[in-house]
Amino acid sequence: MIIKKYSPTYIEWEDVYSIPDELHTEEMNGIFADESFTVLQAGFIIKETDSFIVLANQLN
């Protein structure tokens, strides 16, 4: 069996969110504009393409 070695990686990315129609007001837009939806993640990049990244937090 061949075992590939992966280097530990740290990434930050902005997660998506949506506002339900019943909450879609100027007041709610202001609240969400001030929020940070940044995700901080550490792991091992298993595969990376132009459209996605596969990140594992544990290698067995």
PyMOL Python script that loads the backbone (N, CA, C, O; Angstrom):
from pymol import cmd

cmd.read_pdbstr("""\
ATOM      1  N   MET A   1       0.837  -1.186   0.000  1.00  0.00           N
ATOM      2  CA  MET A   1       0.000   0.000   0.000  1.00  0.00           C
ATOM      3  C   MET A   1       0.877   1.243   0.000  1.00  0.00           C
ATOM      4  O   MET A   1       1.821   1.346   0.783  1.00  0.00           O
ATOM      5  N   ILE A   2       0.564   2.177  -0.873  1.00  0.00           N
ATOM      6  CA  ILE A   2       1.302   3.437  -0.944  1.00  0.00           C
ATOM      7  C   ILE A   2       0.561   4.484  -0.117  1.00  0.00           C
ATOM      8  O   ILE A   2      -0.635   4.702  -0.312  1.00  0.00           O
ATOM      9  N   ILE A   3       1.273   5.131   0.805  1.00  0.00           N
ATOM     10  CA  ILE A   3       0.675   6.170   1.641  1.00  0.00           C
ATOM     11  C   ILE A   3       1.191   7.521   1.163  1.00  0.00           C
ATOM     12  O   ILE A   3       2.398   7.766   1.147  1.00  0.00           O
ATOM     13  N   LYS A   4       0.261   8.402   0.771  1.00  0.00           N
ATOM     14  CA  LYS A   4       0.640   9.755   0.382  1.00  0.00           C
ATOM     15  C   LYS A   4       0.795  10.599   1.636  1.00  0.00           C
ATOM     16  O   LYS A   4       0.084  10.402   2.621  1.00  0.00           O
ATOM     17  N   LYS A   5       1.711  11.520   1.593  1.00  0.00           N
ATOM     18  CA  LYS A   5       1.908  12.423   2.724  1.00  0.00           C
ATOM     19  C   LYS A   5       1.270  13.767   2.390  1.00  0.00           C
ATOM     20  O   LYS A   5       1.480  14.322   1.311  1.00  0.00           O
ATOM     21  N   TYR A   6       0.496  14.272   3.324  1.00  0.00           N
ATOM     22  CA  TYR A   6      -0.175  15.557   3.166  1.00  0.00           C
ATOM     23  C   TYR A   6       0.323  16.501   4.244  1.00  0.00           C
ATOM     24  O   TYR A   6       0.486  16.107   5.399  1.00  0.00           O
ATOM     25  N   SER A   7       0.562  17.735   3.870  1.00  0.00           N
ATOM     26  CA  SER A   7       1.002  18.735   4.835  1.00  0.00           C
ATOM     27  C   SER A   7      -0.203  19.363   5.529  1.00  0.00           C
ATOM     28  O   SER A   7      -1.244  19.560   4.902  1.00  0.00           O
ATOM     29  N   PRO A   8      -0.072  19.678   6.816  1.00  0.00           N
ATOM     30  CA  PRO A   8      -1.154  20.383   7.500  1.00  0.00           C
ATOM     31  C   PRO A   8      -1.407  21.732   6.818  1.00  0.00           C
ATOM     32  O   PRO A   8      -0.468  22.398   6.383  1.00  0.00           O
ATOM     33  N   THR A   9      -2.666  22.125   6.729  1.00  0.00           N
ATOM     34  CA  THR A   9      -3.057  23.351   6.040  1.00  0.00           C
ATOM     35  C   THR A   9      -4.053  24.118   6.891  1.00  0.00           C
ATOM     36  O   THR A   9      -4.895  23.518   7.560  1.00  0.00           O
ATOM     37  N   TYR A  10      -3.963  25.437   6.869  1.00  0.00           N
ATOM     38  CA  TYR A  10      -4.921  26.307   7.561  1.00  0.00           C
ATOM     39  C   TYR A  10      -5.556  27.205   6.510  1.00  0.00           C
ATOM     40  O   TYR A  10      -4.851  27.841   5.727  1.00  0.00           O
ATOM     41  N   ILE A  11      -6.897  27.261   6.487  1.00  0.00           N
ATOM     42  CA  ILE A  11      -7.579  28.130   5.528  1.00  0.00           C
ATOM     43  C   ILE A  11      -8.661  28.937   6.241  1.00  0.00           C
ATOM     44  O   ILE A  11      -9.201  28.517   7.264  1.00  0.00           O
ATOM     45  N   GLU A  12      -8.959  30.097   5.678  1.00  0.00           N
ATOM     46  CA  GLU A  12     -10.080  30.921   6.107  1.00  0.00           C
ATOM     47  C   GLU A  12     -10.939  31.145   4.883  1.00  0.00           C
ATOM     48  O   GLU A  12     -10.428  31.457   3.807  1.00  0.00           O
ATOM     49  N   TRP A  13     -12.259  30.986   5.044  1.00  0.00           N
ATOM     50  CA  TRP A  13     -13.160  31.205   3.938  1.00  0.00           C
ATOM     51  C   TRP A  13     -14.462  31.792   4.443  1.00  0.00           C
ATOM     52  O   TRP A  13     -14.836  31.611   5.602  1.00  0.00           O
ATOM     53  N   GLU A  14     -15.143  32.492   3.563  1.00  0.00           N
ATOM     54  CA  GLU A  14     -16.386  33.174   3.906  1.00  0.00           C
ATOM     55  C   GLU A  14     -17.562  32.263   3.569  1.00  0.00           C
ATOM     56  O   GLU A  14     -17.762  31.898   2.410  1.00  0.00           O
ATOM     57  N   ASP A  15     -18.331  31.902   4.579  1.00  0.00           N
ATOM     58  CA  ASP A  15     -19.487  31.039   4.381  1.00  0.00           C
ATOM     59  C   ASP A  15     -20.647  31.859   3.817  1.00  0.00           C
ATOM     60  O   ASP A  15     -20.667  33.083   3.945  1.00  0.00           O
ATOM     61  N   VAL A  16     -21.594  31.193   3.203  1.00  0.00           N
ATOM     62  CA  VAL A  16     -22.761  31.864   2.633  1.00  0.00           C
ATOM     63  C   VAL A  16     -23.903  31.864   3.642  1.00  0.00           C
ATOM     64  O   VAL A  16     -23.956  31.024   4.540  1.00  0.00           O
ATOM     65  N   TYR A  17     -24.791  32.793   3.483  1.00  0.00           N
ATOM     66  CA  TYR A  17     -25.986  32.854   4.307  1.00  0.00           C
ATOM     67  C   TYR A  17     -27.106  33.476   3.492  1.00  0.00           C
ATOM     68  O   TYR A  17     -26.864  34.144   2.487  1.00  0.00           O
ATOM     69  N   SER A  18     -28.317  33.250   3.930  1.00  0.00           N
ATOM     70  CA  SER A  18     -29.458  33.863   3.258  1.00  0.00           C
ATOM     71  C   SER A  18     -30.437  34.365   4.314  1.00  0.00           C
ATOM     72  O   SER A  18     -30.486  33.850   5.431  1.00  0.00           O
ATOM     73  N   ILE A  19     -31.199  35.359   3.948  1.00  0.00           N
ATOM     74  CA  ILE A  19     -32.180  35.950   4.837  1.00  0.00           C
ATOM     75  C   ILE A  19     -33.564  35.493   4.373  1.00  0.00           C
ATOM     76  O   ILE A  19     -33.926  35.716   3.218  1.00  0.00           O
ATOM     77  N   PRO A  20     -34.343  34.856   5.256  1.00  0.00           N
ATOM     78  CA  PRO A  20     -35.705  34.475   4.853  1.00  0.00           C
ATOM     79  C   PRO A  20     -36.516  35.699   4.444  1.00  0.00           C
ATOM     80  O   PRO A  20     -36.290  36.791   4.965  1.00  0.00           O
ATOM     81  N   ASP A  21     -37.452  35.532   3.524  1.00  0.00           N
ATOM     82  CA  ASP A  21     -38.248  36.652   3.006  1.00  0.00           C
ATOM     83  C   ASP A  21     -38.921  37.453   4.107  1.00  0.00           C
ATOM     84  O   ASP A  21     -38.980  38.681   4.032  1.00  0.00           O
ATOM     85  N   GLU A  22     -39.431  36.772   5.132  1.00  0.00           N
ATOM     86  CA  GLU A  22     -40.156  37.496   6.188  1.00  0.00           C
ATOM     87  C   GLU A  22     -39.221  38.368   7.035  1.00  0.00           C
ATOM     88  O   GLU A  22     -39.691  39.258   7.744  1.00  0.00           O
ATOM     89  N   LEU A  23     -37.918  38.129   6.974  1.00  0.00           N
ATOM     90  CA  LEU A  23     -36.951  38.939   7.722  1.00  0.00           C
ATOM     91  C   LEU A  23     -36.191  39.905   6.831  1.00  0.00           C
ATOM     92  O   LEU A  23     -35.278  40.590   7.294  1.00  0.00           O
ATOM     93  N   HIS A  24     -36.555  39.968   5.565  1.00  0.00           N
ATOM     94  CA  HIS A  24     -35.809  40.781   4.609  1.00  0.00           C
ATOM     95  C   HIS A  24     -36.228  42.243   4.703  1.00  0.00           C
ATOM     96  O   HIS A  24     -37.017  42.739   3.899  1.00  0.00           O
ATOM     97  N   THR A  25     -35.681  42.910   5.698  1.00  0.00           N
ATOM     98  CA  THR A  25     -35.970  44.333   5.915  1.00  0.00           C
ATOM     99  C   THR A  25     -34.648  45.086   5.948  1.00  0.00           C
ATOM    100  O   THR A  25     -33.576  44.488   6.033  1.00  0.00           O
ATOM    101  N   GLU A  26     -34.744  46.392   5.879  1.00  0.00           N
ATOM    102  CA  GLU A  26     -33.517  47.201   5.956  1.00  0.00           C
ATOM    103  C   GLU A  26     -32.809  46.984   7.295  1.00  0.00           C
ATOM    104  O   GLU A  26     -31.580  46.965   7.352  1.00  0.00           O
ATOM    105  N   GLU A  27     -33.583  46.820   8.371  1.00  0.00           N
ATOM    106  CA  GLU A  27     -32.975  46.593   9.684  1.00  0.00           C
ATOM    107  C   GLU A  27     -32.178  45.290   9.705  1.00  0.00           C
ATOM    108  O   GLU A  27     -31.051  45.265  10.199  1.00  0.00           O
ATOM    109  N   MET A  28     -32.748  44.212   9.175  1.00  0.00           N
ATOM    110  CA  MET A  28     -32.052  42.926   9.153  1.00  0.00           C
ATOM    111  C   MET A  28     -30.838  42.975   8.234  1.00  0.00           C
ATOM    112  O   MET A  28     -29.800  42.393   8.549  1.00  0.00           O
ATOM    113  N   ASN A  29     -30.956  43.667   7.095  1.00  0.00           N
ATOM    114  CA  ASN A  29     -29.808  43.787   6.198  1.00  0.00           C
ATOM    115  C   ASN A  29     -28.636  44.454   6.908  1.00  0.00           C
ATOM    116  O   ASN A  29     -27.485  44.068   6.704  1.00  0.00           O
ATOM    117  N   GLY A  30     -28.920  45.444   7.733  1.00  0.00           N
ATOM    118  CA  GLY A  30     -27.869  46.115   8.490  1.00  0.00           C
ATOM    119  C   GLY A  30     -27.221  45.198   9.497  1.00  0.00           C
ATOM    120  O   GLY A  30     -26.005  45.241   9.687  1.00  0.00           O
ATOM    121  N   ILE A  31     -28.024  44.358  10.151  1.00  0.00           N
ATOM    122  CA  ILE A  31     -27.489  43.410  11.137  1.00  0.00           C
ATOM    123  C   ILE A  31     -26.566  42.410  10.458  1.00  0.00           C
ATOM    124  O   ILE A  31     -25.466  42.148  10.945  1.00  0.00           O
ATOM    125  N   PHE A  32     -27.006  41.849   9.335  1.00  0.00           N
ATOM    126  CA  PHE A  32     -26.185  40.852   8.649  1.00  0.00           C
ATOM    127  C   PHE A  32     -24.956  41.465   8.002  1.00  0.00           C
ATOM    128  O   PHE A  32     -23.938  40.788   7.857  1.00  0.00           O
ATOM    129  N   ALA A  33     -25.026  42.729   7.612  1.00  0.00           N
ATOM    130  CA  ALA A  33     -23.872  43.385   6.989  1.00  0.00           C
ATOM    131  C   ALA A  33     -22.720  43.511   7.984  1.00  0.00           C
ATOM    132  O   ALA A  33     -21.554  43.524   7.589  1.00  0.00           O
ATOM    133  N   ASP A  34     -23.043  43.604   9.269  1.00  0.00           N
ATOM    134  CA  ASP A  34     -22.014  43.757  10.304  1.00  0.00           C
ATOM    135  C   ASP A  34     -21.483  42.418  10.815  1.00  0.00           C
ATOM    136  O   ASP A  34     -20.496  42.387  11.551  1.00  0.00           O
ATOM    137  N   GLU A  35     -22.124  41.315  10.434  1.00  0.00           N
ATOM    138  CA  GLU A  35     -21.716  39.996  10.895  1.00  0.00           C
ATOM    139  C   GLU A  35     -20.574  39.458  10.051  1.00  0.00           C
ATOM    140  O   GLU A  35     -20.444  39.782   8.871  1.00  0.00           O
ATOM    141  N   SER A  36     -19.761  38.638  10.671  1.00  0.00           N
ATOM    142  CA  SER A  36     -18.689  37.957   9.957  1.00  0.00           C
ATOM    143  C   SER A  36     -19.029  36.475   9.897  1.00  0.00           C
ATOM    144  O   SER A  36     -19.292  35.846  10.922  1.00  0.00           O
ATOM    145  N   PHE A  37     -19.021  35.933   8.707  1.00  0.00           N
ATOM    146  CA  PHE A  37     -19.304  34.522   8.523  1.00  0.00           C
ATOM    147  C   PHE A  37     -18.040  33.790   8.068  1.00  0.00           C
ATOM    148  O   PHE A  37     -18.099  32.847   7.279  1.00  0.00           O
ATOM    149  N   THR A  38     -16.896  34.248   8.582  1.00  0.00           N
ATOM    150  CA  THR A  38     -15.612  33.655   8.238  1.00  0.00           C
ATOM    151  C   THR A  38     -15.425  32.346   9.001  1.00  0.00           C
ATOM    152  O   THR A  38     -15.588  32.292  10.220  1.00  0.00           O
ATOM    153  N   VAL A  39     -15.082  31.301   8.266  1.00  0.00           N
ATOM    154  CA  VAL A  39     -14.821  29.986   8.852  1.00  0.00           C
ATOM    155  C   VAL A  39     -13.306  29.784   8.887  1.00  0.00           C
ATOM    156  O   VAL A  39     -12.623  29.972   7.880  1.00  0.00           O
ATOM    157  N   LEU A  40     -12.789  29.401  10.054  1.00  0.00           N
ATOM    158  CA  LEU A  40     -11.365  29.123  10.230  1.00  0.00           C
ATOM    159  C   LEU A  40     -11.225  27.609  10.323  1.00  0.00           C
ATOM    160  O   LEU A  40     -11.857  26.977  11.169  1.00  0.00           O
ATOM    161  N   GLN A  41     -10.403  27.027   9.460  1.00  0.00           N
ATOM    162  CA  GLN A  41     -10.320  25.570   9.397  1.00  0.00           C
ATOM    163  C   GLN A  41      -8.880  25.113   9.227  1.00  0.00           C
ATOM    164  O   GLN A  41      -8.089  25.737   8.521  1.00  0.00           O
ATOM    165  N   ALA A  42      -8.563  24.015   9.888  1.00  0.00           N
ATOM    166  CA  ALA A  42      -7.258  23.378   9.733  1.00  0.00           C
ATOM    167  C   ALA A  42      -7.475  21.930   9.313  1.00  0.00           C
ATOM    168  O   ALA A  42      -8.445  21.294   9.725  1.00  0.00           O
ATOM    169  N   GLY A  43      -6.581  21.424   8.505  1.00  0.00           N
ATOM    170  CA  GLY A  43      -6.716  20.043   8.053  1.00  0.00           C
ATOM    171  C   GLY A  43      -5.682  19.723   6.993  1.00  0.00           C
ATOM    172  O   GLY A  43      -4.624  20.349   6.923  1.00  0.00           O
ATOM    173  N   PHE A  44      -6.002  18.747   6.175  1.00  0.00           N
ATOM    174  CA  PHE A  44      -5.106  18.286   5.123  1.00  0.00           C
ATOM    175  C   PHE A  44      -5.838  18.378   3.784  1.00  0.00           C
ATOM    176  O   PHE A  44      -6.932  17.833   3.641  1.00  0.00           O
ATOM    177  N   ILE A  45      -5.246  19.060   2.808  1.00  0.00           N
ATOM    178  CA  ILE A  45      -5.867  19.147   1.488  1.00  0.00           C
ATOM    179  C   ILE A  45      -5.652  17.823   0.770  1.00  0.00           C
ATOM    180  O   ILE A  45      -4.523  17.435   0.471  1.00  0.00           O
ATOM    181  N   ILE A  46      -6.755  17.141   0.499  1.00  0.00           N
ATOM    182  CA  ILE A  46      -6.717  15.852  -0.183  1.00  0.00           C
ATOM    183  C   ILE A  46      -6.786  16.048  -1.693  1.00  0.00           C
ATOM    184  O   ILE A  46      -6.116  15.351  -2.454  1.00  0.00           O
ATOM    185  N   LYS A  47      -7.612  17.015  -2.117  1.00  0.00           N
ATOM    186  CA  LYS A  47      -7.754  17.312  -3.539  1.00  0.00           C
ATOM    187  C   LYS A  47      -8.122  18.774  -3.695  1.00  0.00           C
ATOM    188  O   LYS A  47      -8.887  19.315  -2.896  1.00  0.00           O
ATOM    189  N   GLU A  48      -7.579  19.417  -4.723  1.00  0.00           N
ATOM    190  CA  GLU A  48      -7.877  20.820  -4.993  1.00  0.00           C
ATOM    191  C   GLU A  48      -8.039  21.018  -6.492  1.00  0.00           C
ATOM    192  O   GLU A  48      -7.184  20.608  -7.277  1.00  0.00           O
ATOM    193  N   THR A  49      -9.139  21.649  -6.883  1.00  0.00           N
ATOM    194  CA  THR A  49      -9.381  21.997  -8.279  1.00  0.00           C
ATOM    195  C   THR A  49      -9.748  23.480  -8.332  1.00  0.00           C
ATOM    196  O   THR A  49      -9.735  24.162  -7.307  1.00  0.00           O
ATOM    197  N   ASP A  50     -10.075  23.977  -9.523  1.00  0.00           N
ATOM    198  CA  ASP A  50     -10.507  25.369  -9.649  1.00  0.00           C
ATOM    199  C   ASP A  50     -11.866  25.614  -8.999  1.00  0.00           C
ATOM    200  O   ASP A  50     -12.182  26.751  -8.648  1.00  0.00           O
ATOM    201  N   SER A  51     -12.670  24.569  -8.834  1.00  0.00           N
ATOM    202  CA  SER A  51     -14.024  24.765  -8.315  1.00  0.00           C
ATOM    203  C   SER A  51     -14.240  24.276  -6.886  1.00  0.00           C
ATOM    204  O   SER A  51     -15.227  24.662  -6.259  1.00  0.00           O
ATOM    205  N   PHE A  52     -13.345  23.435  -6.346  1.00  0.00           N
ATOM    206  CA  PHE A  52     -13.539  22.965  -4.975  1.00  0.00           C
ATOM    207  C   PHE A  52     -12.239  22.498  -4.349  1.00  0.00           C
ATOM    208  O   PHE A  52     -11.237  22.269  -5.026  1.00  0.00           O
ATOM    209  N   ILE A  53     -12.295  22.363  -3.010  1.00  0.00           N
ATOM    210  CA  ILE A  53     -11.184  21.831  -2.218  1.00  0.00           C
ATOM    211  C   ILE A  53     -11.747  20.753  -1.302  1.00  0.00           C
ATOM    212  O   ILE A  53     -12.776  20.963  -0.660  1.00  0.00           O
ATOM    213  N   VAL A  54     -11.088  19.606  -1.235  1.00  0.00           N
ATOM    214  CA  VAL A  54     -11.452  18.551  -0.285  1.00  0.00           C
ATOM    215  C   VAL A  54     -10.453  18.643   0.851  1.00  0.00           C
ATOM    216  O   VAL A  54      -9.253  18.458   0.650  1.00  0.00           O
ATOM    217  N   LEU A  55     -10.956  18.932   2.057  1.00  0.00           N
ATOM    218  CA  LEU A  55     -10.111  19.113   3.221  1.00  0.00           C
ATOM    219  C   LEU A  55     -10.512  18.074   4.272  1.00  0.00           C
ATOM    220  O   LEU A  55     -11.678  17.991   4.657  1.00  0.00           O
ATOM    221  N   ALA A  56      -9.551  17.293   4.726  1.00  0.00           N
ATOM    222  CA  ALA A  56      -9.815  16.284   5.770  1.00  0.00           C
ATOM    223  C   ALA A  56      -9.185  16.750   7.074  1.00  0.00           C
ATOM    224  O   ALA A  56      -8.074  17.281   7.087  1.00  0.00           O
ATOM    225  N   ASN A  57      -9.906  16.544   8.168  1.00  0.00           N
ATOM    226  CA  ASN A  57      -9.330  16.947   9.459  1.00  0.00           C
ATOM    227  C   ASN A  57      -8.584  15.815  10.149  1.00  0.00           C
ATOM    228  O   ASN A  57      -7.935  16.024  11.174  1.00  0.00           O
ATOM    229  N   GLN A  58      -8.678  14.599   9.577  1.00  0.00           N
ATOM    230  CA  GLN A  58      -7.985  13.448  10.161  1.00  0.00           C
ATOM    231  C   GLN A  58      -7.604  12.484   9.053  1.00  0.00           C
ATOM    232  O   GLN A  58      -8.397  12.215   8.151  1.00  0.00           O
ATOM    233  N   LEU A  59      -6.394  11.969   9.124  1.00  0.00           N
ATOM    234  CA  LEU A  59      -5.933  10.966   8.152  1.00  0.00           C
ATOM    235  C   LEU A  59      -5.807   9.627   8.865  1.00  0.00           C
ATOM    236  O   LEU A  59      -5.189   9.540   9.926  1.00  0.00           O
ATOM    237  N   ASN A  60      -6.382   8.601   8.294  1.00  0.00           N
ATOM    238  CA  ASN A  60      -6.293   7.258   8.884  1.00  0.00           C
ATOM    239  C   ASN A  60      -5.378   6.405   8.043  1.00  0.00           C
ATOM    240  O   ASN A  60      -5.161   5.236   8.359  1.00  0.00           O
TER     241      ASN A  60
END
""", "prot")
cmd.dss("prot")
cmd.show_as("cartoon", "prot")
cmd.util.cbc("prot")
cmd.orient("prot")
